[in-house]
Amino acid sequence: MQKPVVAIVGRPNVGKSTLFNRLAERRMAIVDDIPGTTRDRLMTEAEWTGVVFDIIDTGGLDPTQVGPGKSQEPLSVGSHQFIDEIRRQAEIAIQEADAILLVVDGQTGVTPADREIVESLRKAQKSVDGRPHPPILLVVNKCENEESRHNAVQFYELGFKEIHIISAIHGSGTGDMLDALVSVLPEGGEEESDTSIKIAIVGKPNVGKSSLLNKIIGEERVIVSDIPGTTRDSIDTSLIYQDVPVTIIDTAGIRKRGRIETGVEKYSVLRAMKAIERSDVALLVVDAFEGIKSQDTHIAGYILDEWKSVVVIINKWDLIEKDTHTMGEFTQFIRYELNFMDYVPILFTSAKTGKRVNQILDLALEVHQERLVRLPTSQVNRIIHVAQDKHPSPSKAGKHFKIYYGSQVRNNPPTFLFHVNNPELSHFTYLRYIENQIREHAPFLGTPIKILLRAS
């Protein structure tokens, strides 16, 4: 199911991130506390009246910061540099979004920068295919009192038939704004009948993702064709591998958030995040020479957030001086750094020499098959009862957490529902123990297991 995308744009300090957080808080989800990663986000899922959509938090379009030079003097309204910079970002936002929330500051009133942004958005909007798309909603933020709400009418001069007066920090007016937003969003429909297995190649910049892709599709036994991806300006590679249709999604390198430049690079990272979302298996590519860095664990966390299966590819293995113990020691180091993903297979490769590259698709397809495994209820309950007899849960205030019975309610990803005495008595470490007991009988190689609890 393709979710609509909503981009939040505007000048700096108009409250875009506050609105982003406000909308993100409306997400209703079951949350697992998984140690090992701190996850900063550029995009998140939101829901309103049953409509689910993704929101993109964009950088401020600042007329005083045109580029690397960052002129400190405000530019004139007609500055070509300012117009070009805004138009470039506006066009990218238009390409990615199904709707745009243009946020302005109700306390400062209409500014020349607001006028420039509106003009650039409208030009980019019509340049898509000659008709206005996507729709733009004007959101007047920071209207916390009666006076600012009255003064907000001045924003009608920007040419919008309707304005949405809100306070993102307090939440007032956001309900009406969301009603208007979901009314213009396209319906999330099923993707075209594409039954291929989606494999996303993700990682930091310069770890060899594209080189690995080129080496993979260069195998004689694959038939290759280029098809446009569902994410605009992205090209997926479609191939038949051992009679199985496969789509390989190449992605831009995901940098640390503080190092992401505004404009094209920020949106390329968002495309990478969406590639993870629509994949079945993610190939997390790591530079062997650098080893596992914090950004690698961040990206692993993004993959886990989407409950995707993973294969860790240690690339550039040809650069490492090796002896008989090197691979084992390196594997232990990776397991330690990715301790929240101890179920993932690790493959040491070299895109340059081709070492073990021919094993990547085989391993990815094996992981995908594990993702589809479904255990019978009788087996699940045998595992649970034996596990509890062998190791009862620690007590809380004299009470023990007990699992009465359970079942696997779905696969892709494997999801287990446990009927328990009291979910609040559960602890992450004990649920991890139960998960490990399940994996002893069905490894679910490279695939996260989702556990849901229900009081019974």
N, C-alpha and C positions, 0 to 999 in steps of 0.2 A: 504494500500500500504506500503510494507516494504521498508524503505530507506536504501541504503548502508551506512556502517559506515567506516570512515577514521580516523585512529589513528595517531597523530603526536608524534614521539618519538625522543630521542636524549639526549646528555649530557646537563647539565645545561648551561644556558647563550649562547645557540647557536641561540636563536631567535624563539623558538617554540611558545611562547605566542604571539609574534609579528605576526608570520605567522597565528596563530589562529585568531587573531583580523582582520588581512587583509582579510582572507577568510570569516569571519563572516560578514564583512561590505558589502559583495556582496549580502547579503540576501535582497530581495525586499519584503517588508511586509507593511501592514497597521498597524500603531502603535497607541494604545490608552494610554494616560497618566493616569494611575490608581494609586492613592496615597495609601500609607500604607505599601509598601514593597520595600526593596532594594534587587535586585536579582543578586547575583554573580553566575557565571555559570561554569560548567565543560564541558558542551557539548552544541553545537548550530547547527543550520541548515545552510547549505550553498547551493548555486546554481551556476552552470556554464553550459552555452549553453543548458539550459532546463533540465539539470540533477540535481536533488535535492539529497543531501546526508547530513549525520550528521558528524560533526568533533568532535573528542575527544582531549582535551588538556591534555597531560600526564605530570607527574612530571619528572624532569631530572633524568637520570640514572647516578648517581654520584659515581665514584670509590673511592672517599675519604669519603663517608658516607655509611657504610655498613649496619647499623642498629641502634638500640638504643644507642650503644656505640659511634658511629660516630668517628671513628679514624681520626685524623687530618693529619696523615702522608699518602701521596699517596701510594696506594698499588701497588705491582708489577703486571706486565701484567698477570702473571699466578696465581694470588691469587684466591684460591677456593672460599673464601667468596664473592669476587667481582663477579666472574663468576656466582655463585649461585644466588646472588641478581638480577643481570641483567637478567639471564635466567628466573627467576620466573616472573619478570615483563614482559619480552618479550613474554613468553608463554601466559600470560593473554591478552596482546595486540593482539596476533595472534588469540586467541579464539574469541575476541569481534569484530575484524575489518575485513572488506572486502578488505581493502588496507591500506598500511602503508606508511607514509611520514617520512623517516629517515632524520632528519635535522642535518647538520654538519656546522662548522664555517669555512668559506672560508678565514678568516683572520689569524686564528691560524694554518691552515693546518691539515693534518692527525695526529691524536693523538692515543696513545695506547688504550685509552678508546673507540674511534671510532671503532677500529679494534675489540675490545671485543664485543661491541654492535652488530656489523655486524655479527660476528660469532654466537652469541647467538640467534639473530633473525633468522638466516638461519637454525640453529638446531631446533628451535621451529617451524619454518615454515614447515619443512619436517616432523615433528613429528605429524602433524595434521592427515594426512591419507597417508603418504608416498610420497606425491607429493607436489611440492612447492605451498603453498597457505597460506595467501593471498599474492598478489604481493607487492614488496617493491620498492619504488621510492626513490633514493638518491637525496636529495635537499641540494645544497651547498649555504648557506645563507651568508649574509653580504658582498656580492660582489657589492659594490657601485661604484667602479672605474675600469678602464681598467686593471690595474695591478692585482687586486684581481681576476678579471675574467680570466685572463691568468693563474694565479697560481692555479686556481680551477682544472685544468686538472690533478693535482697530485692525486685527489680523485679517478681516474680510477683504482688506485692500489687496491682499496677495492673490485674490481671484478665485478663492474656493467657495463653493456654494454652501458648504457646511464646515464649521470648525468644532473641535472637540476640546472642551475646557476641562482640565484635570489637575489634580495634585498627585503626582506619582508617589511622593513620600508619604502621603496620608491615604492614598487610594481613592479619593473622591473623584467621581466622574469616569473612572476607568471602566466601570461596568457598561455604561452607555457607549464608550469608545469601542470596547470589545464587541458589543452587539453590532456596531457598524462595520467593524473589521471582518468578522466572520461572515457577514452578509455578502461581502465582495470577494471572499476567497473562493477559488475553484474547489469543487468537490474532490476529495482525495480518492482517486480511482485506482483500480488494480493496474499494475504495469502491464504493458503488452506481453503476450504469452511468450515469455522468455524463460525456459526451464533450465538454462545453463547454470552451472555452479559458479558463483561470483567469488573471485579471489582478488583481494586488494593487497597491493604491495605498499607498505607504509614504513615510515621511519624518518629520522632526521635528514637534513640536506647532506648530500655528498657521501652517503653510505653505500652507493652503488645500486640503487633501485632500478634505474633505467638500464644499466649494464646487465643486470640480472634478467630483466624482461627481454632485452635483445638476445641474450644467450638462450633463454627458454624458447622463444618463438623461432629460433634458428634451427631447432631440432628437425631432422628430416621427416620424422613420423607425424608431424602436425600440419594441418591445413590452416592457413592464416588468412583472415580478412579483417579490415578495419571497419568498425561500425560506430556511429556517434553514440556517446554515453548519455544517460539520462540527466547527468549534471552538465549544463551547458559549457561549451569550450573545453570539454574533456573528451578524449578519444579512448574508448575501450578496445581491447584486442580480443576478438572472438576466434576460437579455434576448437578443433575436434581432437581430443587426446585420448587414445585408446578407446575410441567409440563413445566418449563422453563429451558433450558440449560444455565448454569452459569459457568464461569471460574473465580476462585478467584486467584489473583496473590499476593503471599506473597513477601515482599521486605525487603531488609536490611535497618536498620535505617540510616537516612540521617543526618549526622553531619554537623556542621558548617565547611565551607571550610578550615579554618585555623587549624581545629582539625582532618582533614582527613589524615590518614597515607598513604604514597605512597604504591603502590603495590596492594595487594588483596583488601584492604578496599576501595581504591579510585575507583576501577572498580566495586565493589559491589554497591557503590553509583550511578555509571553510569547505572548499571542495574536497579536500583530503578527508575531513571529518565526515562529510556526507558519503564519501566512498566507503569508509568503515561501516557506516550505518546500513548501506545496501549490500554489503558483502556477506558471504557465508563463512569464509575463512580469511583471516588476515595473515599475511606474511610480514612479521615484524623484523625488519632488516637492521642489523647492528654492525658497526664497524669493529672488526676484530682488533685492529691496532689501537683504537681508543678504548675499547671495552664498554661495559654498561655504564651509561651516565644517567643523571637524574632525568633528562629529557626522554631517554628511552623508557624509563619507568612511567613517566607521565603518559607517553603514547600507549604503553601497555594498559594503563588505567583507562584511557579512552576506549580501547577495544573491549575491555572488561565491562565498562559501563553499558555497552551495547550488546553484551552477552554473545559476543562472536567467538568462534574457534580461532586458535592461534597456532602458527608454527614460527619459532624463532630461528631466523637465518643469520648466522654469524658469517658475514661476508669479508672479503679481503684476507682470507686465511693464509694466502700465499705470502703475506707480509710478516708473518709471525715465525720467529725461530723456534723450532719444535724439537722435542725429544719424545720418548715413549710416554711421558707423564703429562705433557702439555695439554692435550685435549681433555683429559680427565680433570685436571686442575681448573681449566677454564670452565668446564661444565659446572663444577662445584661453585665457582664464583658467580656464574649466571643464576644458578638455582638460589643462591643466597640473595642476590639483588632482586630477583623476581620471585621472592618466596610466596607471594600471593597468587602465583601462577605455576605451582610446582608440577602441574599436570601437562605442561606443554612440551612437545618434542623439540629438540635442538639439532640443527643441521649446520655443519661447518662447510662453507663453500668459498669458491673464488670465481667471480664473474670473469676475471681476466684470463685464468687458465682453464676455466670450465669445470674445475674440480667439484664433483657431486651436484652440479646444477641439474643434471638429468634426474636427480632424485626428488627435486622440489615438488613437481606436480604430483608424483606418486604419493608423497607424504601428505600433501594438501588434500588429495582425494580420499586417502585413508582417514584423515581427521574428519572430513565431511561425513563419511559413512558412520563414524563413531557418534557424530552429532545427531544422527537419525535413529540410533538404537533406542528401543523401548523395552523396559523390563516388565514382566508380568507382576501383578499385584502380590501374588503368593510369594514370589522371590523377594520382593521389596520388604515384605513383613518378616520373612525369615532373617534377612540381613539386620533389620532394626532390632528384633528381639534378641538375637545373638549378641549384637553390639551392646545393648543395654545390660544384658546379663554379665558380659565380660567387663564392662566399665560403666557403672551407673553415673548419672550426672552429679556434679557437686551440688550441695544444698544451698538454698538461699533462705535465711530466716527459718531454718529447720525444715524447709519444704524442698522436695526434689522435682526437677523437670522430668516429665514422663511422656513418652510417645506411645499412644495406644495402638495406632495403626497408620499405615501410609500407602501411597500409590504414586506411580508416575503418571501425571495427568496430561503430559504432552512431551513431545520431543522438539528439537530444533528451536531453542536449546532444550536439553532434558530438564524437565521441571517436576519436582516432587512436592506433593501436598501431604503434610503430617498432621494428624489429629492428635492434639496434646492436651494435657490437663490445664496448663496456663502458659501462654506464649511469653509472658513477662519473666518467667523463671528460666528461660533459655539463655544460653551464653554462646557467643560466637565460636569460642574454642570447642565447645561440645558439638555444635552443629558441624564444625569442620571435621571433628572426629567421625561423626556419622557419615559425612560425605566421603571421607577416606575409606570407610568400611564399604560403602557402595562401590567405590572405584576398585577395590580388591576383587570384586566379582564382575564388574563391567567398567573397564578403565576410562571410557569416554575420553580417549586420547585427545589432548589439545582443546578440550571443550569445557567451558564452565558449567557447573551444575547449580540450578536455581532451586532453593528450598523455601517453601511457603508453610506457614504455621496457622492452624485453625483450632481455637478452643473447642473442646468437645466433652 
